């Protein structure tokens, strides 16, 4: 049974990777497919945290797949004016939140943006259909929502948790190496995600977030991290959705490296990609040993 579950999560991981690439197509339509797939495989599929979450069948993998599907349809509504995608956005957003309640913080702003866009275009039918589908799919989850202490997950959020690394929950005490504020930067600097990711800052431009949909994603990432930072818990796998959105925002910088680096400095470009693969493999082994 455990093997079947792991195989199922392997399939879900492949679907999540495909949806990640689909989001890149919507947000960066002029990029080559080779650039998109290389980026997704190197930085997401080979990420130690992603591989570990799949191996141990963390529910966040399924939540991530649903969230990426919701973002795909939501971004198509915002960028391509496909109002009929509202139903699919609503279903997948509700499924994502049903699987992992904290994904509400990542999807709430795209949902508001979609509603405002449908209202602006006066597509009342799709707005109503999406709203009803969202409530219908999410409704069964209301009775199941509970956090690790077995009580309301919202009541433990506190701004003070950003500056703490030790939390007391009932009769148990949990301690971490760094406070929550540092934990929120793990998707950018922690080797269990991608150690070389921060190098893309050198190629990042302000115009990379010029699109309305990308600004929505950037603010959604901030809201999500603020919510996670206020919880009395540090779970590396819960940062995977934040890491995925961060990669979507960093893709234009990668595409410059991929296009110009392979053309003007092929040896250096291949060396850096090889270094990334080595880091992902080495830290993936270290993560499996630590757990």
C-alpha positions as CSV (number, residue, x, y, z in Angstrom):
1,X,0.0,0.0,0.0
2,X,2.9,2.4,0.8
3,X,4.5,1.6,-2.5
4,X,1.2,2.4,-4.3
5,X,1.0,5.7,-2.4
6,X,4.5,6.6,-3.3
7,X,3.9,5.8,-7.0
8,X,0.8,8.0,-6.9
9,X,2.8,10.9,-5.4
10,X,5.4,10.4,-8.2
11,X,2.6,10.9,-10.7
12,X,1.4,14.0,-8.8
13,X,5.0,15.3,-8.8
14,X,5.2,14.9,-12.6
15,X,1.8,16.7,-13.0
16,X,3.0,19.5,-10.7
17,X,6.2,19.9,-12.9
18,X,4.0,20.0,-16.0
19,X,1.7,22.6,-14.5
20,X,4.8,24.6,-13.4
21,X,5.9,24.7,-17.0
22,X,2.4,25.7,-18.1
23,X,2.5,28.7,-15.8
24,X,5.9,29.7,-17.3
25,X,4.3,29.6,-20.8
26,X,1.5,31.9,-19.7
27,X,3.8,34.4,-17.9
28,X,6.7,34.2,-20.4
29,X,5.2,33.3,-23.7
30,X,8.2,34.1,-25.8
31,X,10.6,31.8,-23.9
32,X,11.9,28.6,-25.6
33,X,10.5,25.3,-24.4
34,X,14.0,24.0,-23.8
35,X,14.7,26.9,-21.4
36,X,11.4,26.3,-19.5
37,X,11.9,22.6,-19.1
38,X,15.6,22.9,-18.1
39,X,14.6,25.4,-15.5
40,X,11.8,23.3,-14.1
41,X,13.8,20.1,-13.9
42,X,17.0,21.7,-12.5
43,X,15.5,24.0,-9.9
44,X,12.2,22.4,-9.0
45,X,12.2,18.7,-9.9
46,X,15.7,18.1,-8.6
47,X,15.2,20.3,-5.5
48,X,16.1,18.1,-2.5
49,X,13.0,19.4,-0.6
50,X,10.7,18.6,-3.4
51,X,12.1,15.1,-3.9
52,X,11.9,14.4,-0.2
53,X,8.3,15.6,0.0
54,X,7.4,13.3,-2.8
55,X,9.3,10.4,-1.3
56,X,7.6,10.6,2.1
57,X,4.3,11.5,0.5
58,X,3.8,14.9,2.1
59,X,0.3,16.2,1.4
60,X,1.8,19.6,0.4
61,X,2.9,17.9,-2.9
62,X,-0.8,17.4,-3.9
63,X,-1.6,20.8,-2.6
64,X,1.2,22.3,-4.7
65,X,-0.1,20.6,-7.8
66,X,-3.6,21.9,-7.2
67,X,-2.3,25.4,-6.4
68,X,-0.2,25.5,-9.6
69,X,-3.3,24.4,-11.6
70,X,-5.3,27.2,-10.0
71,X,-2.6,29.8,-10.7
72,X,-2.4,28.6,-14.3
73,X,-6.1,29.2,-14.9
74,X,-6.1,32.4,-12.8
75,X,-3.1,33.8,-14.8
76,X,-4.9,33.0,-18.1
77,X,-7.9,35.0,-16.9
78,X,-5.7,38.0,-16.0
79,X,-3.4,37.9,-19.0
80,X,-5.4,36.2,-21.8
81,X,-8.9,37.3,-20.7
82,X,-10.2,33.7,-20.7
83,X,-13.2,34.2,-18.4
84,X,-14.3,30.6,-18.9
85,X,-11.3,29.5,-16.9
86,X,-13.0,30.8,-13.8
87,X,-14.7,27.5,-13.1
88,X,-11.4,25.6,-13.3
89,X,-9.6,28.2,-11.1
90,X,-12.3,27.9,-8.4
91,X,-12.2,24.1,-8.3
92,X,-8.4,23.8,-8.1
93,X,-8.1,26.6,-5.6
94,X,-10.7,24.9,-3.4
95,X,-8.9,21.6,-3.7
96,X,-5.6,23.1,-2.9
97,X,-7.0,24.7,0.3
98,X,-8.8,21.5,1.2
99,X,-5.5,19.5,1.1
100,X,-3.4,22.2,2.8
101,X,-5.4,24.9,4.6
102,X,-2.4,27.3,4.7
103,X,-2.5,27.6,0.9
104,X,-5.4,30.1,1.3
105,X,-2.7,32.7,1.9
106,X,-1.2,32.0,-1.5
107,X,-4.4,32.0,-3.4
108,X,-6.5,34.7,-1.8
109,X,-5.0,37.5,-3.8
110,X,-5.2,35.7,-7.2
111,X,-8.9,34.9,-6.3
112,X,-9.6,38.6,-5.6
113,X,-7.8,39.6,-8.8
114,X,-9.9,37.1,-10.8
115,X,-13.1,38.3,-9.2
116,X,-12.3,42.0,-10.0
117,X,-11.3,41.1,-13.6
118,X,-14.5,39.2,-14.2
119,X,-16.5,42.1,-12.7
120,X,-14.6,44.6,-14.8
121,X,-15.5,42.6,-18.0
122,X,-19.1,42.0,-16.6
123,X,-18.8,38.3,-17.0
124,X,-21.3,37.7,-14.3
125,X,-22.1,34.1,-15.3
126,X,-18.6,32.9,-14.9
127,X,-18.2,34.9,-11.7
128,X,-21.3,33.3,-10.2
129,X,-20.3,29.8,-11.4
130,X,-16.8,30.1,-10.1
131,X,-18.0,31.3,-6.7
132,X,-20.6,28.5,-6.3
133,X,-18.1,25.8,-7.4
134,X,-15.5,27.1,-4.9
135,X,-17.9,26.9,-2.0
136,X,-19.2,23.5,-3.1
137,X,-15.8,21.9,-3.4
138,X,-14.4,23.6,-0.2
139,X,-17.4,22.9,2.0
140,X,-16.6,19.3,3.1
141,X,-13.2,20.5,4.3
142,X,-14.5,23.0,6.9
143,X,-15.2,20.2,9.4
144,X,-11.7,18.7,9.0
145,X,-9.6,21.7,9.5
146,X,-7.4,21.4,12.5
147,X,-3.7,22.1,13.1
148,X,-1.0,19.9,14.8
149,X,-2.4,20.6,18.3
150,X,-5.9,19.5,17.3
151,X,-7.5,23.0,17.6
152,X,-8.3,25.9,15.4
153,X,-5.3,26.6,13.1
154,X,-5.9,30.3,13.1
155,X,-5.7,30.9,16.8
156,X,-1.9,30.2,17.1
157,X,-0.8,32.9,14.6
158,X,1.2,35.7,16.2
159,X,3.5,38.4,15.0
160,X,5.9,37.5,17.9
161,X,6.5,34.1,16.3
162,X,8.6,35.8,13.6
163,X,11.3,36.4,16.3
164,X,11.2,33.0,18.1
165,X,12.7,29.7,17.4
166,X,11.2,27.8,20.4
167,X,7.5,27.2,20.7
168,X,5.4,25.7,23.5
169,X,2.3,23.9,22.3
170,X,0.3,22.2,25.1
171,X,2.7,19.9,26.9
172,X,5.3,19.8,24.2
173,X,8.1,22.2,23.3
174,X,9.6,22.4,19.8
175,X,12.9,24.2,19.1
176,X,14.5,25.1,15.8
177,X,17.9,26.4,14.9
178,X,16.8,29.8,13.6
179,X,13.8,32.0,14.3
180,X,10.8,32.0,11.9
181,X,12.0,35.3,10.2
182,X,15.1,33.5,9.0
183,X,13.1,30.4,8.1
184,X,11.1,32.4,5.6
185,X,14.3,33.0,3.5
186,X,15.0,29.3,3.1
187,X,13.5,29.1,-0.4
188,X,16.1,31.6,-1.5
189,X,19.2,30.5,0.3
190,X,18.8,27.1,1.8
191,X,20.7,24.3,0.0
192,X,17.7,21.9,0.4
193,X,15.9,24.1,-2.2
194,X,18.6,25.3,-4.6
195,X,21.9,26.7,-3.5
196,X,22.7,28.5,-6.7
197,X,19.3,30.2,-7.0
198,X,20.4,33.5,-5.5
199,X,22.9,34.0,-8.4
200,X,19.9,34.9,-10.6
201,X,19.7,38.2,-8.7
202,X,22.6,39.3,-10.9
203,X,20.3,39.0,-14.0
204,X,17.1,40.1,-12.4
205,X,15.4,43.3,-13.7
206,X,12.5,45.4,-12.4
207,X,10.7,44.8,-15.6
208,X,10.5,41.1,-14.8
209,X,7.6,41.8,-12.6
210,X,6.0,44.4,-14.9
211,X,3.1,42.2,-15.8
212,X,0.0,42.6,-13.7
213,X,-0.2,38.8,-13.1
214,X,3.4,38.8,-11.9
215,X,2.8,41.6,-9.4
216,X,-0.2,39.6,-8.1
217,X,2.1,36.6,-7.7
218,X,4.8,38.6,-5.9
219,X,2.3,40.0,-3.4
220,X,0.7,36.6,-3.0
221,X,4.2,35.2,-2.1
222,X,4.6,37.9,0.5
223,X,1.2,37.2,2.1
224,X,1.9,33.5,2.2
225,X,5.3,33.9,3.9
226,X,3.8,36.4,6.4
227,X,1.2,33.8,7.3
228,X,3.7,30.9,7.7
229,X,6.0,33.1,9.7
230,X,3.3,33.8,12.3
231,X,2.7,30.1,12.9
232,X,4.5,28.3,15.8
233,X,6.1,25.8,13.4
234,X,8.8,25.4,10.9
235,X,8.1,22.9,8.2
236,X,10.4,22.9,5.2
237,X,7.9,21.2,2.9
238,X,5.4,24.0,3.6
239,X,7.8,26.4,1.9
240,X,7.6,24.5,-1.4
241,X,4.6,26.6,-2.8
242,X,6.6,29.7,-1.9
243,X,9.7,28.3,-3.6
244,X,7.6,27.5,-6.7
245,X,6.2,31.0,-7.0
246,X,9.7,32.4,-6.4
247,X,10.9,30.4,-9.3
248,X,8.1,31.7,-11.6
249,X,9.2,35.2,-10.8
250,X,12.9,34.4,-11.3
251,X,12.4,32.7,-14.7
252,X,13.1,35.7,-16.9
253,X,16.5,36.1,-15.2
254,X,17.1,32.4,-15.9
255,X,16.0,32.8,-19.5
256,X,18.6,35.5,-20.0
257,X,21.3,33.3,-18.6
258,X,20.1,30.3,-20.7
259,X,19.8,32.3,-24.0
260,X,22.8,34.6,-23.8
261,X,25.0,32.4,-21.6
262,X,24.8,29.4,-23.9
263,X,25.4,31.6,-26.9
264,X,28.3,33.8,-25.7
265,X,29.8,31.7,-22.8
266,X,28.8,28.1,-23.4
267,X,31.5,26.5,-21.3
268,X,30.7,28.8,-18.3
269,X,27.0,28.3,-18.7
270,X,27.3,24.5,-18.8
271,X,29.7,24.5,-15.8
272,X,27.2,26.5,-13.8
273,X,24.3,24.2,-14.7
274,X,26.5,21.2,-13.9
275,X,27.3,22.8,-10.5
276,X,23.6,23.2,-9.9
277,X,23.0,19.5,-10.6
278,X,25.9,18.4,-8.3
279,X,24.5,20.6,-5.5
280,X,21.0,19.3,-5.9
281,X,22.2,15.7,-5.8
282,X,24.7,16.1,-2.9
283,X,22.2,18.1,-0.7
284,X,19.4,15.7,-1.7
285,X,21.5,12.8,-0.2
286,X,22.3,14.9,2.9
287,X,18.6,15.6,3.4
288,X,17.7,11.9,3.1
289,X,20.3,11.0,5.7
290,X,19.2,13.7,8.1
291,X,15.6,12.4,8.0
